[in-house]
Amino acid sequence: MARHIILTAVVLMLAACAETKFVPDGSYLLDRVSLTVEGGDYGDLNAGRLRGYVRQQHNARWFSVAKLPLMTYSMAGRDSARWVNRLLKNIGEAPVVYDSLLAVQTCNDLQQMLRNNGYLDGKVELWVRTKGKKLKADYRLFPGQAYTLGTVHYDIRGLADADAAALADRQTWGLQTGQQFVVDRLDQERKRMTQWLADRGYYRFHKEFIRFQADTTGTGGKVNLKLTLSADKTAEGRDTMHTRYKVRHVSYESGNPQDTAIHLRHGVLTESTYIKENGYYSGSDLQNTYNHFGRLGAVRYTNISFANVADTALLDCHIQLQTNKPSTLSFQPEGTNTAGDLGAAATLTYQNRNLFRGAENLTVELRGAYEAIKGLEGYSNQDFVEYSLETRLKFPRFIMPFLSYDTRRKVNATSEVSLMYDLQDRPEFHRRLLSAVWRYRWAPAGRNWQYQLDMLDLNYVFMPWISSTFQQMYLDDVSSRNAILRYNYQDLFITKIGFGFAYNNGVTALKTNIETSGNVLNAATSLFGASTNELGQNRVFNIAYAQYVKGDIDFTRYLRLDYTNQLVFHIGLGIAYPYGNSRLLPFEKRYFSGGANSVRGWSVRGLGPGKYKGHDGRIDFINQTGDMKLDLNLEYRTHLFWKLDGALFVDAGNIWTLRSYEDQPGGQFTLKDLPNQIAVGYGMGFRFNFDYFIVRFDLGMKAVNPAYEEEGEEHFPVIHPRLSRDFAFHFAVGLPF
């Protein structure tokens, strides 16, 4: 063991020495860059923000420790004709040679940043330390006292008295006495006033008509401001009033080179156009028009121009639309691997982006799949075959009665109707699924949140055939634990309604959803009466219906450490409760744990519920499900080199049942057992980031296993690790959260 540690240390020392191999004599390798703010805690001067001003960063460090990309580059020889040297240089990272000019420019940029944020007396110093051919650069900021706003005087010229007075009434929206002096706030004030005037018809007004004068003489740490809004100029250079313009006509034309027709109904064009004839020009109406045409799937490109009618204050608006090809046909083959069972699938998709000449999107998807199943005995067939047909029709607007025209135009909304039929033939059983969905999605313009309302989601699951072997071994054998199995292999009717909310500003992401099923049917059967099955469940059309309520919340927080490192925290919580006509949740609505997006020390559906331990691999996918789920994840992400990123992670969580089921001993949730039933995993991952998609490989290990024998080492595998028992490999597309 000691020999291995010494050998590793020697290798790392040699690699570190080779880092300066390609650094020219008389130059220095920029070994590290640091930023220090002296003189107190300045909340608006955080390291993440300041790093953006540093013009030269040191070489990337894996997980902020080892400069492996530079070490890889340094392993290359000087003979560029050899392919191995070219390969090492391509996947590695060249040494960053310290540039004193860039360092001086960084100091100037940081000092200007201090002044722009109100630290007018702030200073920046550069301290450098050299050792051999390596250099460490430390930028030290001395902000001093921040200046605040004193008096703010507005001098508005060239506007009608009413507009000037109205603008003066809005002064308190922007700059206020006592605020910290920030240059960006001045620019925001200019943009606010410019936008307000543009929405009032001042088509030719721009922010350069607004300028500031700042005075700090004898003000005692305050900045007195004067804002001047200049008048317009005539051709001869004389001051004149700014002109308010009205829109005379709005016209549409095709931008397709070989097609003069737009192929959109006139009502769709006018509904997407916020620019009003005989109304004043508005910059906000112009942007809303661009936004609404941009979200129509039938529209590829939009160009809006205005022409001034000679010698008048009138504008003619021309809207040019270039449309997409209405119909496309695509074919997508794929390979599948389900727990070692290999197969193939193919999807044929037809799409029409302008079905009724209103940018309605019709998608018809036909999918077929085949899988060769291994390890089954006693069945006449060993193959899995699936066929599905799904049709989706999406409208780029609210399709809802009693909703006003103005309300429909205020939000970006879609209405969707879909139908699907899925046929599955397995050796054990045949399963059919028929579903119908009526759904709305909408998002307020300019906001970071969106909503989803499932008005109706119908699912009819029926089992036309179950093999005698499966029936005898699992469903009819009273000695086996099979209540959950029996429930999930019966015909079932699910009528769901739900509401979801999502928010994402790039730093914080939140998703919530609540749904319920069966309440309307339960009220109807209670009122009019209904037949029951052998389990006492009410039936509609001789089919039992599910009744439950389910809620989920998912929160993610991203913390940027520097330009190559990020810390991500995630928590997910879900609870579902069956009641009334259901004692168990439908299989599709139950939670499972483990896998690439959960606790990655376990394979998918390999964890829980509680301390339950599976014993029959053929049916554990049913028994290892629950009514409640908790996920806690902490992931450290870093850029390695080329397209490769890395991650270190710690995951915790589990699933539980809310009731005690004989089929799942130890699976019920109780507060006193919660600490002992939290599973913990750890590991590392590699991600190939190809911009449009991310291919992810995660290597997970169990650390704390709640499903353990009383005697043994399974409870704390972090102390007694065993690869054959505790290792899980995950392949996925996209990030886990």
N, C-alpha and C positions, 0 to 999 in steps of 0.2 A: 504493500500500500504506500509506504513512504517513498519507495522507488518511483512509483507512478506520479506522486505529487512533485517530486524533484524533477522528473523528466518533463512534466507539464510546465513547471516554472521556467525551466531552461528554454523550452520551445517558445514560450511567450516572451522571454527576455530577448531571444534572438530575433523574433518577429518585430519587437519594439525597436530594436537597434536598426533593423532594416527599413524602418519607416522613412528615414531621411535619405534612402538610397538614390532617389531621383531628384533630390533637392540640390540645386547648383551651389557651388562653393561661393561663399559670401552672402548667401541667402538663408532664410530661416523657414522652417516648417511652422505654420500657425497651429500650435498644439492645442490651445484652448482659448476661448473668448468668454469673458465674464462681464457682467454689468452690475454695478453697485450704486445704489442711491443713498447718499450720505445725508445725515442731519435730521432723520426722523422717518415716520411712516407716511408715505404719500400714496394714498389709495389709487389715485388716477395715474400713477407711474409704476405699473406692474411690469415684471420681467417679460411676460409674453408679448405685451404691447411694444416694449422697447426694442426687442430683438429684430423687429421689422426694419429698424433704422440702421442696423449693422450691415455694412456693404460687403463684408468678407467674413464668412463663417468657417469654423474649423471643420475638419473631416468628420463625417458621420460616425457616431459611436453606437454600436449595438447595445441597446438597453442602457444608453448613457455611460457605458463602461469601456468596452473594447472597440478599437478602431479596426475591426476585421476587414471592411472593404479596402482600407488603405493597406493593410497587411497583405491582402490578396494581390493588390496591384504591385506591391513591392517584391512579391515572390517572382515576378516576371524577370526574364533576362533582358539585356540591352539589345539583343539581336531581334529586330522586329520582323525578320523574314521567317522566323520559326512560329508555327501556328500556336504552340502552347503559350508563348509569350503574348501573342495578340489576344488569345482567349482570356488570360489572366488580367490583362489591362482592360478588356471590354467589360468583364463582370466586376472588376474592382473599381476603385476610386483613386484618381491621381492625387498626389499630395497638394495641399493648399499652401502655396508659398506666400509668406507675409508680404503685403504691399503697403508701404508707408503712405502712399498717396491716398489709397482707399481708407486708411485709418484716419487721416486728417479729414477727409470728406465725411466720414462717419461722425467725428467729433462735431463738425459744423452742422450736420443734420440733427444730431441730438440736441445741440444748443438751440437751433431754430425751433425744434419741437418744444423745448422748455418755454421759449418765449411765446409760442403759439398757444400754450396752455396756461398762460398767465404768470409764469415764473420769469419775469422780465430781467431780473438780476442774476439768473441762474448761470452756472458755469459747468464746463465739462473738461475733465482732465484724462489723459491717456497714460497709464502706467504699463510699462513693458518689462518683462523679465526673460532673460535668455539663459539657456543651459545647453551647451553644445550647439547643435544646429536646430534647436527647438526654441520657440518663443511663445510666451503667454501674454495676451493682451487684456488688460482690465480697464474698462471705461467707467470712470467714476463721475457721477452726477451730483452737483451741489445746487439743488433747486432754489433754496432760500424761501422767502415769503412770497406767497401767491398774491398778485394784484386782483382787486375786485372792481366791479363797475361802479362808477360814481353817477354823475348826471348823464342822461341820455336825451339828446335834443334831435328832433326830426324837422327837416326842412324839405317840404314836399312841394314841387313845382310841376306845372304842365298838366295837371289833372283837373277835371271838373270839380267844382266845390263839393258836391255830394260825395264823389269818390274819395277826394282828399280827406273829408271829414270821417267817412266810414273807415278809411285806412288808419286814420289817427286813433279811432276807437279800438282798433285791434293791436295797438302798440304793446299792451300788457301781455299779449300772447308770446312775445319774443323776449327782447332784452329788458332786464329789470335791475334796478339798483341793488347792489349787494351781491350779485352773482359773481362767481369767479370769471375773470376775463379769459375767454377762450376764442381764438380766431375762428374755429369751426362754427361757433355759435353765431358769429357775425355773418358768415356765409349762409348759414341756415336762415337767418333773418332776411337776407337778400332773396333767397329762393322762395321763402314764404310769401314775401310781398310780390315777387314776380309772378308766382303761381296765382295769387289772388287776383292780380290785375289781368293775367291771361284769361282767367275764367270770367272776367267782366267784359271781355270783348277787345282788350288791347292786344291785338294780334301781333304787332310789330315791336312790342315792348320786350326788352331783355334785361338781364340783371346788371349789365354794364352801365345802365342808367343810374344805378345806386352805388354810392361810394361812402366810405367812412373816414372820418378824421378823429384820431385819438390824441389826447393831451394828458401827459403825466407830470407836467411841471407843477411842483409844489402841491401835489394832491395827497401826499401822505399815503402812498400805497394804493391809490385808486386811479382808475382810468376814466376820464370824462370823454364821452363820445358825441359826435355829431354825424347824423345820417342825412345825406343829401340825396333826394330823388330829383334828377335833372329833367328839364323840359326836353321835348323833341326838337329837332333841327330841321329847318327848311333847306332846300337846295342851295340857297344863298348863305346858309350858316346862321340864320336868325332863329331865336327861340320861338317855339310854337307849341300848341297843345298836342298831347298824345291823342290819337284817333281811336275811337271805339268802332269796331267793324261788326257788321251783321252778315249772316250767310244768306245769299239770295237763292241759290239752287244747289241741290245735291244730286250728282249723277253717278252711274255705275257703268263700268266697262270691263271687258274680259282682258286679262293679261296673258292668255294663252296664245302663242304665236300663230297657231293654225286653227283656232276656234274663236269666233267672235262672240259666242253665246256663253253666259256665265253658268247656266244650268242650276241656278238656285232660285227658289220661289221669291217673288217680290216681297212677300210678307216676312220671309227670313232675313232678307237684306235690310228692310226697314227696322226690324226688331233688333238687329245687331248694330244699327247705326244710331249713335247718340247725338250726332251733330244735327241740329234742328234748323230747318228752313225758316227764314224770317226771325230767327233768334240770334242773339249775340254770339260771336265766336267764343269758344271755351276750350282751353287746353286740356282740362279734365275730360270733357266730352270726346275730344280727339283721342286721348289715351284709352278711354273705355271702348271706343269703336275699334281701335287696333286690338285690344284684348279680346273682345267678343268675336271678332272675325278670326283671330288667331286660334281660338279653341274649337273652331269648327273643323272636323276632320276632313271635310271636303275641300277646304281652302288651304292652299300651299303657301301663298305669298300675298301680302296686302300692301298697297302703296296708296297713301292719301295725300293729295296736293290741293293747294288753294291758289286761285287766280284772282287778283284784284281787278274789279270792274273799273275801267278808266274814269277818273274824275269823280269817283264816288267812294263811300265808305262801305262798299259791298264786296263780298267774296263769293266766288263760285267754287264749290267743293267737288273734286273728282276722286272717286274711289275705284281703284283698279284692283281686280281680284284675279289671281292665277289659281286654278283649281287642280286638285290631284286627279289621277286616273280613278274613275269611280269603282272599278272592280279589280281585285287581285286574287290569285290562286297560289297557295304555297304548300309545300310538302316537307315534312320534317321527320326524318328517321332518328331513332335513339336506341341505345343499348340499356338494359336494366340489370340490376344485381340486387336481389332481395334476400338478405341473409344467406348468400352463397348460391342462390338459385338464379341461373342466368336466363336472360330472355331478350326479346326485342320488341320494339313498339314503333308505330308510325302514325303521324297525324296529317290529315289533309284538311286545309282551312280555306274557305272561301270568304271573302270580305267585300262588302259594298259600302262605300263611305257616303253615299248620297242616294239612299234608297227611294225616298219620296221627294227628292229635289229640295230637301230641307236639312242637309248634312246629317241625316240619320245614318247610323252605322249598324249594318247587319253583318253578323259573323255566324257562319255555319261551320262547325268543327266535327269532323269524323275521325275517331281514333280507334286503332286496333292494337292489341298487345298479346304476346305469347310468352309463356314462361315454363321452363322445364323444372318440375319440382322433384327434389331428391328426398329420400329418407322416409317416404310414406309407405306403409305396408297395409295390405288388406283392401286396397282400392283398385278398381278396374282400370282407372285412368290416372296418369301421372302428370297431366299437363294442366296449366291454367290459361284460360282464354278470356279476353275481355274486349268488348266492343262498346263504344259510347257515341252518341250523337247529341250535340248541344247546339242550340240556336239562341243567340243573344241579339237583341235589338236595343240600341242605345240612342236616346234623343238628347241633343245638346241644350236642353232647356227643361223647365218644370212642365210635366204633363199632369196637371192636377186641377180638378174643378174648383171653382169658387176662389181661385187665386188671382189677384189683380195683376194687370199688365205691368204696373210699376214695380210690384214686388218681384216678379219674374226677372225684370231687367237689373235689379240691384245686386244680384248674386250670380256667380258662375255655378250653374247647376247642370246635372245630367239626370235623366230618368231612364231606367233600364228594366227591361222585361226579358226573362230567359226561360227556356224549357230544356230539360235534359233527360235522356233515357240511357241508363247504363246497364249492360248485361255482363255478368261475371259467371263463368263456369269453372269451378274448382273440382278436384277429385272428391272432396268431402261434401260439397253442396253447390247449388246454383242460386245466385242472388240477383235480384233486379231492383233498380232504383229509378223512380220517376220523380222529378222535382220541377217546381215552377216558382219563379222569384219575381217580385215587383219591388224595385229598390230606387231610392233617391240619394244622390250625393250632391253636396253644394259647399261652397266656400265664399265668404265675404271677400269682395275685391280688396287687394292690398293687405290681407291679413295672413297670419301664419297658421291658422287653424282651419279645419274642415269637418263636415258632419256627414253622417250616413244614417238613413232611415230605411229599414227593411219593413215596408208596409205589410208584406205577406211573403212567407217563405214556406212552401209546402213540399214535404218529402214523404213519398210513399215507398216503404221498403217491404218487399215480399220475397218469400223463399219458395219457389215452385218445386224444388226437389232437394232432399237431403239423403245422402247415401246411408244404407242400412248399417254399415260399419261405424260411421260417425254417430249415427243415432244411438246405437247400442252402447258404444264406448263412453260417450260423454253426455248425451241428452236423456237417455232412459235409465242409466245406471244410478240408482238412488244412493249407492255407496260412495259415489264420487262427488266431489264438490262442484256442482254444475248449475247452480241457480242463475249465476250471471250468464253462463253459456246459453241456458234455455231461453232467457229473456232476449238475448241478442240474436237468436235464431228463430224468432217469431215474426210474423207480419206486423208492421208498425206504421202508424200515421203520425207525422210530426208537423205541426202548424206553428211556425215561429214568427214572432214580430220582434224587432230589435232596434236599438239606437246606439250609434257610436260617435265618438268625438276624438279628434287627433290634433296635436299641436307640435310644431317643430320649427325652431328658430336657428338651427345649426349648432346650438350649444345644449339645449334642453329639448327632449322629445317626450311627449306624453300621449298615450293612447288608452282610451277607455271604451268599454262596450257593455251593454246590458241587453238581455233578451229573455223572452218568456214564451212558453208554448202550452197550448191546450186549454187556455182559460175560456175562450169563446166556445169551443166545442163542449167543455164541461158545463157551461151555463145552458147551452142548448139541450144537452142530454138530461140535465136536471129539470129543465122546464117541460120538455116533451117526452121524456122517458127514453130509455135505450136498453138494448140487450147487453148482457155481460158474458165474459168468457169464464173458463174454469178457474182463473185467478181472481175473479171478481172485478175485473176491469170493464168499464163502460166501452162500448164499441160504436163506431160509425161505419155504416156499410160493412158490418161484420169484421171490422178491423179495429184493434185497440189503438188508442191515441196516447201519446206521451204528454206529460204535464210536469213542467219544471220551470225554475227561474235560474238564470246564470249571469254572473257579472265578472268582468276582467279589467285589470288596470296594469299598464306597462309603462315604466318610467326609465329613461336613460339620460345620463348626464355626461357630457364630454368636457374634459379638461385638457387644454393644449399646454404642454410643458415647454416645448420649444418647436422649432421648425421640423423636427423629425420624430418627436416623441409625444404620445398622447395617452392619457389615463381615462378609462371609460368605466362608469358605474351603472349597473342595471339592476332593476328589481321588477319582478313580475308576480302578480297575485291574481288568482282566479278561484271563484267559489260557485258551485252549482248545487242546487237543492231540488231533488225530485219530491213531489207531493201529489196529493189527490189521486189521480188515476195511475200514478207511477210510483213504484217503490225503488226502482233503479233508473239511472240515467241511460238513455240510448248510447250505444257504443260510440257513435260519431261525436257525441257531446262530452264524453268523459275525458279527463286529463291523463296525460302520461308524462313521465320524466325520463331524463337521460337523452343522449343524442347530441347532434352538432349544435343545437341552439339552447341547450338546457345545462344540466350538470354533466360535463363532458368526460368525467371519469367512468361513466356507464354508457353502454350502448343504448340505442333508442328503445324505449319501453322496457328497460332493464332495471329500473329503480322503483321501489315502493310497491304498493302504498305502505307508508309507515315502516315498520320493521319486517313486513312480509317478505318472504324469500320464496321465489318460484321453484317448483319441483318438476313440472312437466313442460318442456320447451314447446310442445305442440299447442298448448292452450294458454301459456303464460301471457301472450299478447292480449288476452282478454282479462285475466286476473290482475295484471299489473297496470291497472287503471284506477282512477279515483274521482272524487267529487270536489277536491280542493288541491290547489297547486301553489307552491312557493318557489321562486327562483331568485337567487342573489348571486350576482356576477361582478367581478372586478378584473379588468383586463388592461394590461400595459401594452401599448402598440408602438412599434418603432419601424422606421425604414431601414432596411439592410443594405441593399445595393440593387442596381438595375431596376427590374420590375418587382423585386422580392421584398415583402414586408414580413416582420416577425411579431410575435405576441407571447406574453406570459400571462397566465390567467389562474384565478382561483374561483371556483364555483361552489355554491351551496344550495340546498333545497331538498324538496321531496314532494310527493303527493300523498293524500290521505282520503279516506272515506268519511262521510259525516255520520253514517250509521255503522253498526257492527254487522258484518256479513261473515257467515260461516266459511264462505269460499276464500276470504281474505283475512286470515287471523293476524292480529297485530296491525291491521291497516287503519283502524279508526283514529281520528284526531282527538287528542286530549292535551290540555295545556301542560299537565304535569309531565307527560312523556315527550313533549316537543323538543327539549334540548337533546335528548338521546336519539331522536329520530331525524335530525338534520344530517343529511349526507353532505360530505365535502370532497371535492376533487380539485386537482391542480394539473397544470401541464403547460405545454408550449405549442405554438402554431406557426405555420408558414402560409403566406398569402401571396399569390401572384396577381398583381394589380395591372390589368390590361385596359384600364380607363373605363371601357364600356361594361366590363364585368370583372368580378374577382373570383378566382379559384382558391379555395381554402382547404388546408390540411391541418387538422388539430390532433395532437397527441395527448390524451388525457390519462391520468392515474387516479385511483381511489386514494383518499386520505383518511376519511372517517366513513365507515360503512355501518348503517343502522341495522342491516339484515345480517346478523352474525350468530354463530353458534355460541353457546355459553362457554364452551371450552374451545380455545383456539386463538388464532392471531388475526381473525378477519375483522374485528371491530376497529382496529387502528392499523390499516395497511400502510400508512405513512411511516410507521416504525418498522413494520415487517413487510416491505414491498415484495410482490411476486408478479412478474410480467404476465405469466400465463393466466393469472387470476384477476389482476387489478388494472391491466392496460386496456385502453379503448382507442381505436383509430377512427377518425371522422373525416369524410370528404364531403364538401358542400360548395355551393356557388353563392357568393355574397357573404357579408359579415353577419355574425350571429345576432347583433343588436346594434 
